[in-house]
Amino acid sequence: MNRKLALAALMCPALSSPAYAQDGTSALAASDADNIVVTAARSILPANALPLTVDVIDKEALDQQIAISGSVTDAVATLVPSFSPTRQKLSGAGETLRGRSPLYAINGIPQSTPLRDGSRDGFTIDGFFIDRVEVIFGSNALQGIGGTGGIVNQVTVGAPTKEGVSGRALLQGTADNAFSDAGMGGKLAGLVQYKAGRFDASVGAAYELRGLFRDGEGRPVGINLTQGETMDSKALSLFGRFGYAVTDTMRLDLIASRFELEGDGDYAPVAGNKPGGLPTSAEPGSPPGIPATNRTESVALSLTDTDLGGGNFISQIFWNRSRDTFGGEPAPIASFQDPAIGTVGTLLDQSQNRSRKIGGKLSYERVVPGLEALTLIAGFDALWDTTEQRLITTGRTWVPPSEFRSFAPFGQANLKLLDGALRLAGGARYENVKIKIGDYHTLAANTFVACPAPPAVPSGPCGLPTYGGVDVAGGSPSFDDVLLNGGVIVEPLAGIRAYASYAEGYTVPDIGRITRAVKVAGVDIDNYLDIAPVVSNNREIGVEVKRGPLDASATYFWSTSTKGQLLIARPDGIFDVVRQRVEIQGLELNLAIKLPIDGLTVSGGYAHIKGRFDEDQDGVVDTDLDGANISPDRLNLAASYASGPLSARVQTQFYLSRSFRGPNRDPRNDFEGYTLTDAFVRYQTGFGGISLAVQNLFDEQYISYASDTQRPTDNFFNFAGRGRTFTLGWDTRF
């Protein structure tokens, strides 16, 4: 398909839309930062009343970053120094926040699939429909299962406040540095809102075509057929919000969304030379099977009342379904071979994750009558999750259907003393979990050939056995635990606060990877300890200053889990889960100063993170976490300008080199580091805003962090990052 013609077809209907001036400000940007309510924290208290490290990315900042990089995940990864660099792929495997997996949510609805983590949870809605992103750092159980690294909550657009019809539209075109036909992409998005008295509705759609990505040397970026790509793809995102104000304080909302990203399958991978520094590439071709795709559907019904018995009541029921299809490989994966089905070495198959979640949340928050300094929250969460992984060509089961059920009552308290100069906060959440897995049989046993000694490169998969082809007895193990949190906040002057906190987070390990990898007979799920939950804790101390032109913070944190979860790559590139003690500590620094020049702000951020695990299982951590499990140290520098119709930003991320040490660490996986600079400029005209974004402004050639730190002999896993890329956009409100 000629992408220039496709892009022109995309533009035509949009150019006939009426154009109106856009105010260019977001609700959050226009408000006092101390009054921001972080909904992911499950409280209407402002952020400065909570012993948490919180970052809110408002609409203006989010739109800038999405114009530069193309996704909400990339936006968060760019702005948050303790978030690892993204893989620039459909899969986010190995992307971490503070060295652990974050929980992605949309309006508090979990998007992650922890029972069999397909790592597609960063692509479940188009950023056009997101009003802000709330990032809560560190292990916590505020949203239940999955928040061991923190929470990335995407808050969708709010209800319209203006009577009648309103809305907005966006048109973008993207090109690589050579403005090649294959590298062209485009996006068209629109949202129409309507309000009539107590009823309101918002309906929108976003469609995006992505072309071929090229690295800093003009070479096509390599294709990861199995995990999936965002390049050479198309995506459709649908969104609807329907609300009714039952009373002046009570509101009913129905929010639904559907997102699908599908690869076009126009390119085949070309092997690089990892020892020689040649990146993996791509060439026109037709890979086997169907391209990798990601589809997510979600519906939530909420009833809220801001003055129910003098308190704030929130209730929500939700349904979420995802279907993640992984691509096939030109050389059949040895793991999928079965002589009972076809000749070994010729059987082609590909897998698909299928997950369905149904859940509900209730909470009630109120100041205690007669003791107005004390605010109490009581709530209850319930979640049912069913996940399986199928081999869709042959109809086999790779990961058996696994059912997860959680009941979790919780309570929180916040006590304000000395007129707010001192606050005490704390609470507990009781998690009662049951996991059910039926009897199943693992895939057929296959063994790779012996691996050649380094530095020789194997010609194909080699090393350990894949699966055992054994019967496994199912079971229904159950777990329960009380997860605690507490903290103290001192605010001697308005805008200056210090806090110390402790919080426990909770998740299940990637049960699918564990159950499918059973190699010995006689295993009974009821007493298989490897599926026990991961309970992590987060201790941190922080200082924040938000006064006048200064916005600064410093946070030190450390977290541990006695039976953590590590991803360990096998010779065939498939990851297994290893349960070992993990300890992580780090320092985060952030500084922003509004200069005397009207509208000009300079900012910087730094994160240092160190993680180790107990490789020999003697109770003492002895080996560094690798690039699949922890991010590099990073320094961010930026300058932003916003005055009148003009806004602009220049930002640089310094990803610092890192060596991984331990008894079995391979020095070939050490990280060399790289530096990337982006730029953005937007001008508001009478017919809408015109913007130009440039990713990788200086066309830096680099190998992505994930590729540089893993699988040193895999010539199909040496992916370069994206080179200089231009995005021209037009947006309007009406």
GIFENLIN-V469202 format. One record per helix or strand of 3 or more residues. SS is the DSSP state (H for helix, E for strand). FROM is the first residue (numbers start at 1). TO is the last residue. Records with the same first field share a line. If there is no record, write none. Layout:
BEGIN
SS->FROM-TO ; FROM-TO
END
This chain:
BEGIN
H->3-15 ; 27-30 ; 33-35 ; 39-41 ; 47-49 ; 59-69 ; 72-79 ; 114-116 ; 127-129 ; 334-336 ; 418-420 ; 511-516 ; 525-527 ; 529-531 ; 667-669 ; 705-708
E->54-57 ; 102-106 ; 130-137 ; 150-156 ; 164-176 ; 185-196 ; 199-210 ; 233-245 ; 250-263 ; 267-270 ; 281-284 ; 293-308 ; 311-325 ; 351-368 ; 371-391 ; 396-417 ; 422-437 ; 471-473 ; 478-493 ; 496-507 ; 534-547 ; 550-569 ; 575-594 ; 600-613 ; 634-643 ; 646-655 ; 674-685 ; 688-695 ; 725-733
END
